[in-house]
């Protein structure tokens, strides 16, 4: 597609300057500049691109402006100052380009737009370039420390099972309206130009719904990746300790996540979907067992529907007596789903639902709330782990509230939901012990998955995991301590060390495991090379044991300081199990 620059200029504040970064430019003249794409990676520039030069953790995007111009960028959006050395490079390239491209469709002098914050400018510019695609879709956002990816997938699947065309964006996969495709990135919420392009493609493919995994980074006003996405439904799963290297404090982390619920109040929810103008129901959905539930309820003026297992499926289920967790009170009059009689086995879960009204929309519209009907709705899912009860309830509320289908009709479709790759994925290659691969990498996710496995394990539990480099340091000893408490053997291996020394990073986790009583060389092992660590762990496992490979799940690489190693946890584990047969 192609746009004139003039159609994008009204959405940001800028100073239009020449290549020297000082001389002003005539807006009427530059407004006719053609723009063929919006990109933030100079390697992806095509003739006519608008290139965002972003400040980075290890480098300055202004250093790549010359590369972008050489590849044909027509517009540069940048912040700060361009160094003298880079300015000289840019000037030479502009002269050469002017001589080389006479008669070319995109022969134009590059336009430089200096802004206060190039990162923040991406969302409004990309939204304008793609004609505000989220105004042509019903958009569901899902946030939380755990459960986001699975719930995104389940909402997408259930909408499709109910006969609606939908797309989604998540850590694991994405869909533009067709079947799910693997996400090649390690980023939950992509940068704004990618988000807007995906939403645009969903519109072009005739989607009615878009389900967006909304990370704290994506919702942060600092990064603004989900800026200009017009959400209609927001789902809050939980919030625990994570990403403090970016947010600095828990309060800021939670506050950034709550931007999803605030976004529900920022537009009128009048959408034009597949050419039909309509008002979309807008509401929030919250996990009532989380201590921050009220914080999210109070973050929006829209109605909110809750869900709870009354402490029978999460962290609270494993804590009794003096350690018992006091669940927060459910606000008076708040409609909610309640799951009872939860039974979880290796290959699935069952539970009964008690709901406010037959459909979520009925309960949300009622004022005051209609009396509880206490009608028992049986739910069965071929999804492992009691924690999936939360994900299923959130999914059913969202789909019911948006489509008008009743909970009983949706419960009949739940058995068809499929788990996503790398989430409690079991491998059976004929070995005597059980192998489970999961993405769990936070203290709270450990406290959720370990207890039910401990209850049913006939032998020992082995936990192999690591922690992301250049990320939150405070969680590392907590990971080690929790694993040391619930598991018999802890094996520490590379996850994504990035710029950190792998062994030093793993020692930070080992500190917590030792606190829980683990001893090096006996039931605590540090083996940075992950394939080697897997083989060592499998060699120790015996009949009746459970081996957990945690932290990588669906990801396709391990990131080191100077290179990225292609890596597939499931394929590597299968290979190691095959080797044991020889």
Phi and psi in degrees as a GROMACS rama.xvg file:
@    title "Ramachandran Plot"
@    xaxis  label "Phi"
@    yaxis  label "Psi"
@TYPE xy
-142.141  138.647  UNK-2
-129.332  156.276  UNK-3
-85.0933  143.435  UNK-4
-57.2786  -31.2855  UNK-5
-57.2678  -28.9541  UNK-6
-76.4281  -8.16402  UNK-7
-110.371  -14.4957  UNK-8
-71.3747  -26.5613  UNK-9
-73.976  -12.0017  UNK-10
-92.7354  -6.3523  UNK-11
-137.35  158.684  UNK-12
-93.7623  133.382  UNK-13
-154.832  168.614  UNK-14
-124.924  115.497  UNK-15
-83.8993  119.346  UNK-16
-132.662  162.187  UNK-17
-78.3069  -178.854  UNK-18
-60.4114  -21.1919  UNK-19
-76.8835  -6.69314  UNK-20
78.4464  6.78137  UNK-21
-130.173  -46.847  UNK-22
-67.6509  124.016  UNK-23
-69.8453  153.993  UNK-24
-115.842  152.918  UNK-25
-76.461  119.268  UNK-26
-64.0185  -34.6061  UNK-27
-63.629  -35.4286  UNK-28
-74.4946  -49.4817  UNK-29
-70.3253  -21.5525  UNK-30
-60.7855  -23.5233  UNK-31
-85.3173  -2.93143  UNK-32
-62.3458  127.13  UNK-33
-76.2658  141.462  UNK-34
-124.15  123.238  UNK-35
-103.962  -15.122  UNK-36
-166.952  159.805  UNK-37
-122.004  121.046  UNK-38
-137.466  158.067  UNK-39
-123.207  2.94756  UNK-40
-117.206  116.101  UNK-41
-60.0563  -23.2642  UNK-42
-71.1623  -16.7555  UNK-43
-104.799  8.84629  UNK-44
-68.0086  136.819  UNK-45
-122.292  164.111  UNK-46
-52.349  126.686  UNK-47
94.5445  -1.23659  UNK-48
-65.4805  152.406  UNK-49
-99.0465  121.975  UNK-50
-110.532  127.276  UNK-51
-93.117  120.203  UNK-52
-92.7416  103.95  UNK-53
-98.0032  141.84  UNK-54
-70.0505  140.959  UNK-55
-125.343  175.999  UNK-56
-68.8634  -39.0572  UNK-57
-114.449  -9.60509  UNK-58
-152.435  172.092  UNK-59
-111.525  124.675  UNK-60
-58.6085  -23.0709  UNK-61
-62.8748  -22.2645  UNK-62
-69.1251  -16.6354  UNK-63
-102.78  3.67678  UNK-64
-61.7282  -41.9836  UNK-65
-59.6926  -42.6025  UNK-66
-60.8145  -41.7992  UNK-67
-64.4873  -41.4656  UNK-68
-66.5571  -40.0242  UNK-69
-61.5108  -31.9061  UNK-70
-87.2455  -0.977208  UNK-71
108.469  13.8357  UNK-72
-61.7472  135.781  UNK-73
-95.5617  -25.3096  UNK-74
-134.933  135.035  UNK-75
-119.216  122.179  UNK-76
-107.191  122.293  UNK-77
-144.741  169.628  UNK-78
-131.088  167.134  UNK-79
69.864  -152.589  UNK-80
-115.051  146.493  UNK-81
-92.7183  129.248  UNK-82
-62.842  157.224  UNK-83
-59.1885  -42.5516  UNK-84
-60.3629  -44.3555  UNK-85
-70.442  -34.805  UNK-86
-62.0241  -39.064  UNK-87
-64.2093  -43.9953  UNK-88
-59.5271  -46.1584  UNK-89
-62.1908  -44.6846  UNK-90
-60.0829  -42.7662  UNK-91
-64.4249  -40.0569  UNK-92
-67.4338  -36.978  UNK-93
-66.0434  -42.1193  UNK-94
-61.9476  -47.2953  UNK-95
-64.4387  -40.7382  UNK-96
-64.6948  -40.0881  UNK-97
-60.7893  -36.0778  UNK-98
-77.588  -37.8099  UNK-99
-77.2177  -27.7145  UNK-100
-108.95  22.121  UNK-101
-60.7269  125.696  UNK-102
90.9881  -12.9238  UNK-103
-71.675  145.537  UNK-104
-55.3492  -35.5194  UNK-105
-103.189  21.7969  UNK-106
-72.0033  105.805  UNK-107
-158.818  150.501  UNK-108
-72.7486  134.986  UNK-109
-60.2575  141.965  UNK-110
-98.699  132.13  UNK-111
-107.382  122.341  UNK-112
-113.906  111.207  UNK-113
-90.6535  126.188  UNK-114
-125.094  167.064  UNK-115
-71.8961  -37.507  UNK-116
-144.93  104.572  UNK-117
-65.1254  -34.2667  UNK-118
-61.7524  -48.1539  UNK-119
-66.9383  -28.414  UNK-120
-70.7059  -21.2014  UNK-121
-61.7067  -43.683  UNK-122
-62.0649  -53.3974  UNK-123
-64.1386  -36.471  UNK-124
-67.9351  -45.4394  UNK-125
-65.4239  -38.973  UNK-126
-60.4428  -44.9927  UNK-127
-66.4877  -40.3668  UNK-128
-62.32  -38.4515  UNK-129
-96.7527  18.4495  UNK-130
59.6165  44.0489  UNK-131
46.0967  65.0753  UNK-132
-61.9757  -29.182  UNK-133
-73.6783  -6.96475  UNK-134
-84.7322  -0.920726  UNK-135
-119.115  15.9702  UNK-136
-142.012  149.482  UNK-137
-82.5143  119.96  UNK-138
-111.274  123.936  UNK-139
-108.297  124.181  UNK-140
-107.844  140.293  UNK-141
-128.148  124.409  UNK-142
-127.737  161.136  UNK-143
152.716  160.674  UNK-144
-73.3624  -40.6233  UNK-145
-127.08  154.649  UNK-146
91.8099  -5.35467  UNK-147
-61.8692  -54.4638  UNK-148
-61.2367  -45.0269  UNK-149
-62.9413  -44.3017  UNK-150
-66.7042  -38.7322  UNK-151
-57.05  -48.5086  UNK-152
-62.2484  -42.7097  UNK-153
-66.9079  -40.7347  UNK-154
-61.9736  -45.6037  UNK-155
-60.2319  -46.5857  UNK-156
-63.4846  -44.1813  UNK-157
-67.5504  -36.8424  UNK-158
-60.8612  -43.582  UNK-159
-66.2821  -41.6643  UNK-160
-63.1579  -28.6103  UNK-161
-85.7637  3.42712  UNK-162
94.8602  17.1295  UNK-163
-111.16  144.721  UNK-164
-87.8077  127.982  UNK-165
-144.89  156.374  UNK-166
-125.3  170.053  UNK-167
-155.776  160.313  UNK-168
-129.973  125.49  UNK-169
-150.255  174.655  UNK-170
-57.6419  -42.2054  UNK-171
-85.9703  -48.8361  UNK-172
-142.414  177.96  UNK-173
-152.28  159.085  UNK-174
-139.839  138.043  UNK-175
-102.775  17.8108  UNK-176
126.106  -19.0618  UNK-177
-102.818  -149.502  UNK-178
-70.6832  160.281  UNK-179
-70.441  140.133  UNK-180
-117.409  149.464  UNK-181
-68.3037  138.526  UNK-182
-85.6261  116.591  UNK-183
-76.9955  -8.80038  UNK-184
-95.1336  163.903  UNK-185
-99.0228  18.8746  UNK-186
-107.388  125.926  UNK-187
-63.9843  -55.4946  UNK-188
-109.074  115.012  UNK-189
-66.4518  170.996  UNK-190
-64.6954  157.192  UNK-191
-51.4687  -44.3393  UNK-192
-59.9478  -33.8792  UNK-193
-72.9427  -43.2549  UNK-194
-56.9026  -50.2704  UNK-195
-65.4227  -36.4617  UNK-196
-66.2314  -42.497  UNK-197
-61.2027  -44.6272  UNK-198
-63.4966  -40.1022  UNK-199
-60.4477  -44.6985  UNK-200
-64.6532  -35.2  UNK-201
-62.2625  -43.022  UNK-202
-61.1069  -47.2508  UNK-203
-61.0207  -29.5093  UNK-204
-89.6712  6.64082  UNK-205
82.9785  20.7013  UNK-206
-70.8823  147.796  UNK-207
-95.929  -32.3569  UNK-208
-125.779  148.544  UNK-209
-130.932  128.768  UNK-210
-110.642  121.663  UNK-211
-121.202  118.339  UNK-212
-68.8725  119.714  UNK-213
-113.128  93.7332  UNK-214
-76.7691  166.315  UNK-215
-63.5999  -35.7745  UNK-216
-64.0012  -43.8359  UNK-217
-64.9264  -33.8705  UNK-218
-88.3529  -12.0825  UNK-219
-62.9741  133.139  UNK-220
-66.7332  -21.8791  UNK-221
-67.5664  -42.9511  UNK-222
-92.6295  -33.0565  UNK-223
60.1381  30.452  UNK-224
-65.3134  -32.2687  UNK-225
-104.568  16.5259  UNK-226
-62.0083  146.315  UNK-227
64.4139  20.6619  UNK-228
-100.994  122.473  UNK-229
-93.9029  91.312  UNK-230
-76.3692  145.885  UNK-231
-111.672  -33.4189  UNK-232
-131.549  131.622  UNK-233
-118.822  132.042  UNK-234
-116.923  126.832  UNK-235
-109.67  118.305  UNK-236
-91.4521  -46.2416  UNK-237
178.728  167.032  UNK-238
-147.528  121.139  UNK-239
-135.559  -176.636  UNK-240
-61.199  121.121  UNK-241
-173.137  150.651  UNK-242
57.6189  34.0039  UNK-243
-72.078  -15.7948  UNK-244
-64.3567  -24.0121  UNK-245
-101.322  -50.0524  UNK-246
-82.4628  -19.3614  UNK-247
76.2327  -44.3925  UNK-248
-132.214  157.012  UNK-249
-61.3086  -41.617  UNK-250
-59.6892  -40.1533  UNK-251
-69.4543  -38.9548  UNK-252
-58.65  -49.2739  UNK-253
-65.3237  -40.7791  UNK-254
-62.3419  -40.5653  UNK-255
-64.0809  -40.6532  UNK-256
-63.2521  -37.1494  UNK-257
-67.6585  -12.3696  UNK-258
-59.0937  -24.0322  UNK-259
-62.6524  -43.5418  UNK-260
-73.6065  -34.2976  UNK-261
-64.6274  -33.2904  UNK-262
-63.6349  -23.2504  UNK-263
-64.6875  -22.4891  UNK-264
-94.9527  1.20881  UNK-265
-93.5099  1.32008  UNK-266
-154.303  173.716  UNK-267
-91.7564  -2.31251  UNK-268
63.6315  22.7761  UNK-269
-89.2502  114.767  UNK-270
-121.319  153.568  UNK-271
-113.036  99.9323  UNK-272
-106.484  120.629  UNK-273
49.7815  41.2017  UNK-274
85.2324  -3.55544  UNK-275
-107.487  121.91  UNK-276
-79.6629  131.75  UNK-277
-156.244  160.557  UNK-278
-98.0505  124.584  UNK-279
-91.7866  133.876  UNK-280
-58.6024  137.266  UNK-281
-123.434  128.983  UNK-282
-163.068  162.445  UNK-283
-107.432  158.896  UNK-284
-133.467  130.075  UNK-285
-132.524  147.494  UNK-286
-79.6606  108.797  UNK-287
-73.7458  -7.3566  UNK-288
-86.8762  -11.4806  UNK-289
-85.4761  137.141  UNK-290
-63.346  -16.8567  UNK-291
-95.8989  8.11828  UNK-292
-55.7868  -46.805  UNK-293
-65.7884  -34.1736  UNK-294
-58.4489  -40.8829  UNK-295
-76.2457  -37.4215  UNK-296
-58.679  -42.4323  UNK-297
-75.1736  -11.4122  UNK-298
-80.5828  -7.62377  UNK-299
-134.561  155.099  UNK-300
-91.2372  -7.6689  UNK-301
-77.2265  161.003  UNK-302
-65.6  152.733  UNK-303
-130.562  138.632  UNK-304
-115.722  136.96  UNK-305
-110.565  171.842  UNK-306
-147.237  149.419  UNK-307
-155.539  150.469  UNK-308
-107.071  6.00156  UNK-309
56.2337  37.2422  UNK-310
80.6409  17.297  UNK-311
-100.689  1.71601  UNK-312
-131.694  -9.17163  UNK-313
-114.241  -148.844  UNK-314
-58.3841  -37.937  UNK-315
-63.151  -27.4529  UNK-316
-64.4921  -25.5724  UNK-317
-93.2777  -3.90287  UNK-318
-112.378  121.75  UNK-319
-131.141  173.575  UNK-320
59.2515  -130.209  UNK-321
-66.596  -23.7681  UNK-322
-90.4523  -1.24811  UNK-323
-56.8083  140.258  UNK-324
-93.2288  129.323  UNK-325
-83.1865  115.917  UNK-326
-76.4892  146.906  UNK-327
-67.0181  152.965  UNK-328
-71.735  144.437  UNK-329
-80.7787  125.929  UNK-330
-55.7921  140.032  UNK-331
-55.8581  134.314  UNK-332
79.5884  -0.216479  UNK-333
-80.4248  119.707  UNK-334
-66.0223  144.148  UNK-335
-158.388  159.131  UNK-336
-97.3048  143.209  UNK-337
-127.942  126.362  UNK-338
-97.1465  132.948  UNK-339
-128.106  167.208  UNK-340
51.7072  46.9832  UNK-341
-75.3387  126.568  UNK-342
-126.782  118.105  UNK-343
-115.21  132.477  UNK-344
-128.046  -178.247  UNK-345
-58.9459  -34.8925  UNK-346
-113.797  12.2641  UNK-347
169.302  178.873  UNK-348
-137.58  154.734  UNK-349
-135.583  150.323  UNK-350
-163.592  168.114  UNK-351
-111.969  147  UNK-352
-109.718  138.265  UNK-353
-117.304  122.289  UNK-354
-124.915  152.075  UNK-355
-83.8826  110.154  UNK-356
72.2913  164.1  UNK-357
-74.6763  -28.7229  UNK-358
-129.766  148.978  UNK-359
-60.1283  -40.0437  UNK-360
-61.6839  -34.545  UNK-361
-64.5002  -44.4139  UNK-362
-68.4153  -37.5201  UNK-363
-68.8814  -31.7887  UNK-364
-82.0111  -22.1503  UNK-365
-72.1992  136.726  UNK-366
-147.543  102.872  UNK-367
-73.9803  175.727  UNK-368
-62.3486  139.696  UNK-369
-64.4903  153.044  UNK-370
-61.83  148.69  UNK-371
-63.8428  135.835  UNK-372
-88.4176  -23.4471  UNK-373
57.5899  32.2529  UNK-374
-81.6917  126.331  UNK-375
-82.26  120.483  UNK-376
-111.649  119.979  UNK-377
-79.7248  132.391  UNK-378
-124.328  130.313  UNK-379
-129.512  134.526  UNK-380
-138.674  142.111  UNK-381
-90.7737  51.0771  UNK-382
-121.893  123.409  UNK-383
-74.8433  146.769  UNK-384
99.0815  123.624  UNK-385
-60.4108  -27.8377  UNK-386
-61.2962  -21.783  UNK-387
-66.9815  -12.9214  UNK-388
-58.3534  -43.0291  UNK-389
-61.1958  -47.6755  UNK-390
-62.549  -39.2304  UNK-391
-68.9727  -43.1824  UNK-392
-62.2534  -45.4675  UNK-393
-59.4128  -41.0038  UNK-394
-62.0877  -46.6692  UNK-395
-64.5013  -38.837  UNK-396
-63.5797  -46.4504  UNK-397
-61.1884  -48.6265  UNK-398
-69.3126  -38.2404  UNK-399
-64.3449  -46.5542  UNK-400
-64.7797  -30.7856  UNK-401
-91.371  -30.8185  UNK-402
-102.959  -19.0061  UNK-403
87.0095  -0.151703  UNK-404
-72.6207  146.519  UNK-405
-83.7374  161.924  UNK-406
-61.4881  -36.3435  UNK-407
-64.7379  -40.9836  UNK-408
-64.4688  -38.7574  UNK-409
-71.482  -35.7485  UNK-410
-59.67  -32.7969  UNK-411
-67.6633  -21.1523  UNK-412
-93.5531  -18.6595  UNK-413
-56.513  -37.307  UNK-414
-58.7756  -17.9773  UNK-415
-87.4072  -5.10528  UNK-416
-67.7431  138.357  UNK-417
-109.847  139.565  UNK-418
-68.9815  157.576  UNK-419
-93.0564  155.691  UNK-420
-58.5668  133.268  UNK-421
81.4175  10.3791  UNK-422
-116.283  103.831  UNK-423
50.3331  43.805  UNK-424
-81.2941  124.651  UNK-425
-98.7884  142.248  UNK-426
-117.493  123.294  UNK-427
-123.526  101.608  UNK-428
-112.796  25.0678  UNK-429
88.0756  5.22631  UNK-430
-75.3654  159.333  UNK-431
-73.8143  -24.222  UNK-432
-105.796  163.133  UNK-433
-92.0031  137.967  UNK-434
-119.883  124.594  UNK-435
-124.566  130.601  UNK-436
-111.01  127.066  UNK-437
-144.778  157.272  UNK-438
-84.8237  -4.13022  UNK-439
-47.9648  127.509  UNK-440
-148.102  9.75638  UNK-441
-119.598  157.685  UNK-442
-54.5868  -42.7712  UNK-443
-68.1223  -35.6972  UNK-444
-69.3328  -34.0413  UNK-445
-62.758  -43.7537  UNK-446
-67.6045  -19.1715  UNK-447
-85.0987  -42.7875  UNK-448
-88.6059  -29.4535  UNK-449
-67.6553  -48.1788  UNK-450
-55.3806  -49.912  UNK-451
-64.4023  -31.6999  UNK-452
-69.2467  -38.6011  UNK-453
-60.1366  -38.123  UNK-454
-66.2607  -37.552  UNK-455
-99.1873  -7.82537  UNK-456
-73.673  126.934  UNK-457
-84.7974  -22.8098  UNK-458
-118.356  -128.766  UNK-459
-103.994  156.297  UNK-460
-109.303  126.359  UNK-461
-106.555  129.824  UNK-462
-119.002  119.579  UNK-463
-111.485  124.844  UNK-464
-164.125  174.737  UNK-465
-143.624  -148.376  UNK-466
-156.512  149.397  UNK-467
-69.9539  132.159  UNK-468
-71.8842  153.77  UNK-469
57.8969  31.1137  UNK-470
-128.859  -173.614  UNK-471
-49.6013  117.497  UNK-472
-79.4389  -28.0807  UNK-473
-67.8225  -25.0003  UNK-474
-79.4999  -17.7645  UNK-475
-61.7286  -54.8746  UNK-476
-62.6202  -29.7764  UNK-477
-66.8152  -41.5118  UNK-478
-56.315  -48.2872  UNK-479
-63.1694  -41.3505  UNK-480
-66.5226  -44.0488  UNK-481
-65.9811  -44.5355  UNK-482
-62.4702  -40.143  UNK-483
-64.0853  -30.7836  UNK-484
-75.0999  -41.8379  UNK-485
-95.4527  -22.9021  UNK-486
-109.15  152.353  UNK-487
-80.6539  -36.2517  UNK-488
-134.224  132.264  UNK-489
-113.728  125.618  UNK-490
-119.505  121.52  UNK-491
-102.865  127.253  UNK-492
-141.716  164.235  UNK-493
-58.8257  139.326  UNK-494
-110.538  -75.9981  UNK-495
-144.623  83.1566  UNK-496
-61.6371  -26.5767  UNK-497
52.2752  -127.166  UNK-498
-83.5082  -0.0144179  UNK-499
-88.3362  158.086  UNK-500
-71.9011  120.628  UNK-501
-55.2516  -45.2836  UNK-502
-67.6109  -40.9827  UNK-503
-62.8964  -39.6719  UNK-504
-59.8142  -48.5195  UNK-505
-67.5926  -28.5202  UNK-506
-62.7209  -31.9452  UNK-507
-64.1777  -32.8398  UNK-508
-76.9344  -40.8931  UNK-509
-58.6226  -32.0235  UNK-510
-54.9788  -43.0995  UNK-511
-70.8174  -38.0836  UNK-512
-64.2552  -38.3555  UNK-513
-66.2275  -35.0739  UNK-514
-61.5407  -31.3927  UNK-515
-85.9788  4.34299  UNK-516
104.383  0.516592  UNK-517
-76.8939  146.743  UNK-518
-124.117  133.356  UNK-519
-57.1012  135.199  UNK-520
81.8526  -8.74861  UNK-521
-111.71  -61.0126  UNK-522
-134.017  18.112  UNK-523
-140.257  122.314  UNK-524
-131.45  134.01  UNK-525
-109.153  110.07  UNK-526
-132.869  87.0477  UNK-527
-51.2715  -45.19  UNK-528
-66.666  110.946  UNK-529
-64.2746  -43.9695  UNK-530
-58.1832  -39.9983  UNK-531
-65.2907  -40.9106  UNK-532
-62.9002  -39.1765  UNK-533
-62.5405  -45.2187  UNK-534
-65.2813  -38.5065  UNK-535
-62.5869  -42.8045  UNK-536
-66.8279  -46.1963  UNK-537
-60.6509  -36.7741  UNK-538
-65.5181  -29.9306  UNK-539
-81.8787  -26.0366  UNK-540
-70.6739  146.44  UNK-541
-131.332  178.904  UNK-542
-56.0636  132.748  UNK-543
88.51  -8.02065  UNK-544
-80.5186  160.266  UNK-545
-120.574  127.024  UNK-546
-108.156  121.421  UNK-547
-105.46  123.105  UNK-548
-106.562  108.3  UNK-549
-116.764  152.307  UNK-550
99.0156  -20.5474  UNK-551
-105.207  -44.5457  UNK-552
52.6794  -113.748  UNK-553
-82.5777  -13.869  UNK-554
-62.5713  153.827  UNK-555
-113.344  16.1527  UNK-556
-164.03  164.503  UNK-557
-120.07  124.92  UNK-558
-93.9312  121.44  UNK-559
-110.133  177.661  UNK-560
-59.1227  -47.1829  UNK-561
-110.356  -1.29618  UNK-562
-161.827  165.272  UNK-563
-118.189  122.865  UNK-564
-93.9026  120.757  UNK-565
-57.4852  134.759  UNK-566
-157.004  133.304  UNK-567
-128.92  108.454  UNK-568
-58.4014  -44.2678  UNK-569
-64.7211  -46.6726  UNK-570
-63.2032  -39.9712  UNK-571
-66.178  -41.073  UNK-572
-66.3408  -41.199  UNK-573
-61.9644  -42.3249  UNK-574
-61.4851  -44.6222  UNK-575
-64.1481  -38.7035  UNK-576
-68.1478  -37.4736  UNK-577
-63.5225  -39.7657  UNK-578
-62.5234  -30.4553  UNK-579
-68.5505  -20.8735  UNK-580
-78.6352  -18.1245  UNK-581
